[in-house]
Amino acid sequence: MNRWGVTIPFLDRVIAESGDLVGELAGLGYTDAWSAEVSGNDGFLPLALAAGWAPELRLGTAIVPVSTRGPGLLAMSAATMADVAPGRFVLGIGASSPVIVERWNAGTFAAPYGRTRDTLRFLRRALTGEKVTERYETFAVSGFRLDRAPKVAPKIMLAALRPRMLHLAAEEADGAVTNWLSPEDVRKVRAEIGPDTELAARLFVCVSEDADRVRELGKRMLAAYLTVPAYAAFHEWLGRGEALRPMSEAWAAGDRRAALKAIPDEVVDALIVHGDAATCRARVREYVASGLTTPVLAPIPVGEVTVPEAVRALAPTAS
């Protein structure tokens, strides 16, 4: 099945004001709505509301961190969403970053691969209703059992950027979630997970023909992400290490302005979808043709095109 997703909440409104637009999505040809969890809304509540507004959509988290909730609480949240949207909820989990886990949530960011693997293994058992007592490599659980296991356990996908985590996603999870890559990069990621593993990616889309303005905005977005160690290593693996080295060095030296200036326009154009609506839709289809199962569009308001206009213009049924 060809999937075509969108990110909620939309960037121009709070989730409580999103019902009408979410309700349009299935009629426009969208199959999925995926949330995120960084420093805005939590990952679950927007999906719980969307489950009532758009009962046709598959709903997913992309992603919730494994180290900002305890394993049991994460299982409870997932079980609740699975009951709200039986058979159409996907739990996307991932390691997140030191800033989110430690600086913002007073947690410990350690052994990101191991913590993600162990959380996946715990959730597999807990979401069936099994009583779990287990000492994993990165944490221990004693006697946890959901009071009410979901009738349909959710699929679990892993945030994965490089081979080791991609292999784990393919071997033990139901798919991989990735981010900040080009259609050409999708081929390299797909080669690590094989042809049958679901691959989802959030694609940042600016419906605008003002390339200079998009690149200015895009460089700010890229600098915020690609200076995070996991993303820096991802793009080193993808082959952009030298192109991004001046940005990384300027950022490390505290010169934010120089870091933004050092990002090549070609990198922005590779990683952010932009142009008129037809150009953007064609670019998304390049991702799909390269092996992306589930594009999750994140329309960024630029210029005169509003978010609702962008959502409608980017729909697979638009022409």
C-alpha positions in Angstrom: 0.0 0.0 0.0 1.3 3.5 -0.9 1.2 5.7 2.2 1.2 9.5 2.4 1.4 11.0 5.9 1.4 14.4 7.5 2.8 15.7 10.8 0.4 16.9 13.5 0.0 19.3 15.3 0.2 21.7 12.4 2.8 24.5 12.9 0.3 27.3 12.7 -2.2 26.2 15.3 -2.7 24.4 18.6 -4.0 20.8 18.5 -7.4 21.8 19.9 -8.0 24.0 16.8 -6.9 21.3 14.3 -10.0 19.1 14.1 -11.4 20.4 10.9 -8.2 20.2 9.0 -7.3 16.7 10.4 -10.8 15.6 9.4 -10.1 16.5 5.8 -6.9 14.5 5.5 -8.4 11.1 4.5 -10.5 12.7 1.8 -7.4 14.4 0.4 -5.7 11.0 0.1 -3.5 11.1 3.2 -3.3 7.7 5.0 -1.3 8.6 8.1 -0.9 11.3 10.7 2.3 11.3 12.8 3.2 13.3 15.9 6.6 14.3 17.2 7.9 15.0 20.7 10.6 17.5 21.3 9.6 20.6 23.2 6.0 21.3 22.1 3.2 18.8 22.3 3.7 15.4 23.8 3.6 12.5 21.3 0.3 10.9 22.3 -2.4 13.4 23.0 -2.5 14.8 19.4 -3.0 11.3 18.1 -5.7 10.5 20.6 -7.7 13.6 19.4 -7.0 12.7 15.8 -8.3 9.2 16.3 -11.8 10.7 16.8 -11.5 13.4 14.1 -10.2 11.0 11.4 -11.0 7.4 12.1 -9.7 6.3 8.7 -6.1 7.4 9.4 -3.2 5.3 10.8 -1.6 7.2 13.6 2.0 7.1 14.7 4.6 8.7 17.0 7.8 9.7 15.3 9.2 9.6 17.8 8.9 9.4 21.6 12.2 9.0 23.5 12.9 5.9 25.5 14.7 7.8 28.3 12.2 10.5 29.2 9.6 8.0 30.5 10.1 4.9 32.5 9.5 1.6 30.6 6.2 1.0 32.4 4.8 4.4 31.7 5.8 4.1 28.1 3.9 0.8 27.9 0.9 2.4 29.6 0.8 5.3 27.1 1.2 3.0 24.2 -1.5 0.7 25.4 -3.9 3.6 25.9 -3.4 4.8 22.4 -3.7 1.3 21.0 -7.1 1.1 22.7 -8.1 4.5 21.4 -7.2 3.5 17.8 -7.2 -0.3 17.6 -5.1 -1.7 14.8 -4.1 1.7 13.5 -1.6 3.0 16.0 2.2 2.7 15.5 4.5 3.4 18.4 7.7 5.0 17.1 10.5 5.1 19.8 14.1 6.3 19.7 17.1 7.3 21.7 16.5 11.0 21.3 19.5 13.3 22.2 21.5 14.4 25.3 19.8 17.9 25.2 16.3 16.5 25.3 17.0 13.7 27.8 19.4 15.3 30.2 19.1 19.1 29.9 15.4 19.3 29.5 14.1 16.2 31.3 16.7 15.6 34.0 17.3 12.1 32.7 20.4 10.1 31.8 21.4 9.7 28.1 23.5 6.6 28.2 24.0 3.6 25.9 21.4 4.9 23.4 21.5 1.7 21.3 21.2 -0.6 24.3 18.5 1.5 25.9 16.4 1.5 22.7 16.9 -2.2 22.1 16.0 -3.1 25.7 12.9 -0.9 25.7 11.8 -2.5 22.4 12.2 -5.9 24.0 10.4 -4.9 27.1 7.5 -3.3 25.2 7.1 -6.4 23.0 6.3 -8.5 26.1 4.5 -5.9 28.2 2.0 -4.9 25.4 0.8 -8.5 25.2 -0.2 -8.4 28.9 2.6 -10.5 30.1 4.0 -9.9 33.6 7.6 -8.8 33.0 10.4 -9.4 35.5 13.7 -8.9 33.7 17.1 -7.5 34.1 18.1 -5.9 30.8 21.5 -4.5 30.0 20.4 -0.9 30.6 17.6 -1.2 33.2 15.6 -3.8 35.2 11.9 -4.3 35.6 10.3 -6.3 38.4 6.7 -7.5 38.2 5.3 -5.1 35.8 2.0 -6.0 34.1 -0.5 -3.8 32.3 -3.9 -3.8 34.1 -5.4 -3.7 30.7 -3.4 -4.9 27.7 -4.6 -3.6 24.4 -6.7 -6.0 22.3 -4.4 -5.2 19.3 -0.8 -4.6 20.3 0.7 -1.7 18.3 3.4 -2.1 15.8 6.7 -0.7 17.1 9.1 1.2 14.9 12.6 2.5 15.8 14.2 5.8 15.1 17.4 4.7 13.2 20.1 6.7 11.4 23.0 4.3 10.9 23.5 0.6 10.2 23.5 -0.8 13.7 20.2 0.7 14.7 18.8 0.2 11.2 19.6 -3.5 11.5 17.9 -3.7 14.9 14.8 -2.0 13.4 14.7 -4.6 10.6 15.4 -7.6 12.7 13.3 -7.0 15.9 10.9 -4.1 15.2 8.2 -3.4 12.7 10.1 -0.7 10.8 12.5 2.2 10.9 11.9 5.9 11.2 14.5 8.3 9.9 14.8 12.0 9.2 16.8 14.7 7.3 17.8 12.8 4.2 17.5 13.1 0.4 15.9 10.6 -2.0 19.4 9.5 -2.9 20.1 8.9 0.8 17.0 6.7 1.1 18.6 4.2 -1.2 21.6 3.8 1.2 19.2 3.4 4.2 17.0 1.0 2.3 20.0 -1.2 1.5 20.6 -1.7 5.3 17.1 -2.8 6.1 16.2 -4.9 3.1 13.2 -4.5 0.8 10.4 -5.5 3.1 10.9 -3.4 6.2 8.7 -0.3 6.5 10.7 2.9 6.3 9.1 6.2 7.4 10.7 9.7 7.3 9.5 13.1 8.1 10.0 15.4 5.1 10.1 19.2 5.8 8.3 20.9 2.9 8.1 24.6 2.0 5.6 25.4 -0.7 7.4 28.5 -2.0 9.2 29.5 -5.1 11.3 32.0 -3.1 14.4 29.8 -2.9 16.5 32.4 -1.1 14.0 32.7 1.7 13.6 28.9 2.0 17.3 28.4 2.1 17.7 31.1 4.9 15.0 29.3 6.9 16.4 25.9 6.0 19.9 26.7 7.2 18.6 27.6 10.6 16.6 24.3 10.8 19.6 22.3 9.6 22.1 23.9 12.0 19.8 23.0 14.9 19.8 19.3 13.9 23.0 18.5 12.1 25.1 19.7 15.0 23.6 17.1 17.2 26.2 14.2 17.4 23.8 11.5 16.1 22.8 13.5 13.1 26.4 14.7 12.5 27.5 11.0 12.4 24.5 10.2 10.2 25.5 12.7 7.6 29.2 11.6 7.8 28.0 8.1 7.0 25.9 9.5 4.1 28.9 11.3 2.7 28.3 14.9 3.7 31.0 15.1 6.3 33.3 17.4 4.4 30.5 19.6 3.1 29.2 20.1 6.7 32.6 20.4 8.4 32.9 24.2 8.2 29.4 24.5 9.8 30.3 22.1 12.6 33.6 23.9 13.3 32.0 27.3 13.4 29.2 26.0 15.6 31.6 24.4 18.0 33.5 27.7 18.2 30.3 29.5 19.2 30.0 31.5 15.9 26.4 30.7 15.0 26.2 33.3 12.2 29.3 31.7 10.5 27.8 28.2 11.0 24.6 29.2 9.1 26.6 30.8 6.3 28.8 27.7 6.0 25.9 25.4 5.1 26.0 24.9 1.3 22.8 25.8 -0.6 23.1 22.4 -2.2 22.7 20.7 1.2 19.5 22.6 1.9 18.1 21.8 -1.5 18.9 18.1 -0.9 17.3 17.9 2.5 14.3 20.3 2.3 11.5 19.9 -0.2 10.7 23.2 -1.8 9.2 24.9 -4.8 5.7 25.2 -6.1 3.2 22.5 -5.0 3.6 20.3 -8.1 7.4 20.4 -7.7 7.1 19.4 -4.0 4.8 16.5 -4.8 7.1 15.3 -7.5 10.0 15.5 -5.1 8.1 13.5 -2.4 7.5 10.8 -5.1 11.2 10.7 -5.7 11.6 9.6 -2.1 9.0 7.0 -2.5 10.6 5.7 -5.8 13.9 5.5 -3.9 12.4 3.2 -1.3 10.6 5.3 1.3 7.5 3.5 2.4 5.9 6.3 4.4 6.6 10.0 3.7 5.4 12.1 6.6 5.1 15.7 5.4 5.8 18.6 7.7 4.6 21.7 5.9 6.6 24.8 6.9 4.8 28.1 6.4 6.8 30.4 4.2 5.5 33.4 2.4 1.8 33.6 1.4 1.0 29.9 1.4 -0.8 29.0 4.6 -0.5 25.6 6.3 -4.0 24.5 5.3 -3.3 25.5 1.7 -0.1 23.6 1.7 -1.7 20.5 3.3 -4.3 20.5 0.5 -1.8 21.3 -2.3 0.6 18.6 -1.2 -2.0 15.8 -1.0 -1.5 12.9 -3.3 -4.9 13.6 -4.9 -3.9 17.2 -5.8 -3.1 18.1 -9.4 
